[in-house]
Amino acid sequence: MKKFESFNYKTYLNKFGLNFDKIASGYLTSHKRENVVIPSGDKAFAVLVRKAWDKRILGAETYSIEEIFIKTGLPNHKEVLSDLLDNVMAFAVKKKAELLTLRVNENKSEYADIFERYGFITVDRLKTFLYEKGKNKIRNYHTTAGFAPKGSDYKDIVALARNSFKHSRIYRDKNIPKKRADKFYEKLAGALLKDGSNLKLIYKRENQLLGFAVGAKDDSLKGFIPGKIGFLWLITVDPKFRGQGLSAGIMSDFLSKFQDVVDLIEVNTQNDNMPAVKLYESLGLAKVGGIITMHCWRKK
Ligand SMILES: CC(C)(COP(=O)(O)OP(=O)(O)OC[C@H]1O[C@@H](n2cnc3c(N)ncnc32)[C@H](O)[C@@H]1OP(=O)(O)O)[C@@H](O)C(=O)NCCC(=O)NCCS
């Protein structure tokens, strides 16, 4: 019998042996410095992390609610969640937090009214797809193979990355001016592209940049699941070359190389990003879940 109900969208990993009860007891027994565990009696707890990055770029003191766990078998989970959110909000007042962010499993949408009562608004909805090494067969599209970018390529790839996020949560949040959102993704793109542990491949034709893809290893569940997990951070095609069927070749080349270092590749995109959704479906990636992203702004 499960001990906890988890709001984590990664519950799709249960079928690979990920046990959220183990994760919950890990949070309760060993405290990592960056994690703030907020309990509601012994019935529920939330794990929050302060986002120094968001503070720097968005100018708002931001905490991400990384996890919410509620004990199973209790008569009224909605009341328990409300009591827990009272405690989370009291913490936010104490810390002068201005923005709380939350990613929950779409299967938990019956709780949306509770989050809304506390001021959370849905900023985006994502579909999660999964590529399993050895299980998903990738067609060979005979495309130009990707290669690692050189220093002289970075200006072009950062410029392209910066303009590839119009569907993303920071642009969707009406409390964030567009200029701030531009800066957010510009800095994020710069940081992810600089990170040597990420797999970055660029695709060119006659010396013109067609597009690129970046994948990152996800070590947050290391030790909890056999095998290595990674996620596709971004695949993008230059707007001049979009709609010409290039993306399947880029994506299949990228996956075939990324699977040399990870066993499962998570791919997320907004429900209404049709070119991306069609791309992932056409490659045969399995839709394994959905994520609702919520933001809660508090007055300073
Ligand atoms: C997603 C993206 C990489 C697709 O690249 P692309 O080379 O333009 O895509 P393709 O021409 O190969 O088309 C892919 C599919 O989307 C469809 N499509 C393309 N443009 C579309 C549009 N504007 N509206 C609806 N469908 C569209 C195509 O018909 C094709 O579907 P099909 O296989 O059923 O025919 C590109 O749109 C992009 O760079 N977007 C910005 C970055 C982004 O959102 N990345 C994904 C999230 S990480």
The ligand as a Gaussian input file, in Angstrom:
#p B3LYP/6-31G(d) Opt

LIG

0 1
 C        9.068000      22.557000     -33.062000
 C        9.978000      22.894000     -34.258000
 C       11.417000      22.444000     -33.910000
 C        9.492000      22.097000     -35.485000
 O       10.411000      22.313000     -36.520000
 P        9.997000      22.378000     -38.087000
 O       11.192000      21.919000     -38.862000
 O        9.436000      23.704000     -38.404000
 O        8.829000      21.308000     -38.139000
 P        8.392000      20.429000     -39.367000
 O        8.347000      21.243000     -40.621000
 O        9.261000      19.207000     -39.386000
 O        6.918000      20.053000     -38.930000
 C        6.655000      19.189000     -37.830000
 C        5.173000      18.905000     -37.779000
 O        4.480000      20.082000     -37.340000
 C        3.553000      20.499000     -38.353000
 N        3.621000      21.959000     -38.377000
 C        4.642000      22.734000     -38.782000
 N        4.335000      24.049000     -38.595000
 C        3.089000      24.069000     -38.072000
 C        2.216000      25.115000     -37.644000
 N        2.600000      26.398000     -37.715000
 N        1.027000      24.776000     -37.121000
 C        0.638000      23.488000     -37.008000
 N        1.421000      22.441000     -37.408000
 C        2.627000      22.745000     -37.917000
 C        4.036000      19.867000     -39.633000
 O        2.978000      19.678000     -40.547000
 C        4.575000      18.561000     -39.129000
 O        3.514000      17.659000     -38.837000
 P        3.273000      16.358000     -39.718000
 O        4.476000      15.510000     -39.469000
 O        2.009000      15.811000     -39.161000
 O        3.183000      16.883000     -41.116000
 C        9.940000      24.408000     -34.641000
 O        8.601000      24.791000     -34.815000
 C       10.590000      25.340000     -33.633000
 O       11.806000      25.555000     -33.674000
 N        9.797000      25.893000     -32.685000
 C       10.316000      26.804000     -31.642000
 C       11.031000      26.016000     -30.559000
 C       10.123000      25.008000     -29.922000
 O        8.982000      25.298000     -29.595000
 N       10.669000      23.773000     -29.700000
 C        9.897000      22.666000     -29.138000
 C        9.812000      22.677000     -27.667000
 S       11.352000      22.204000     -26.919000

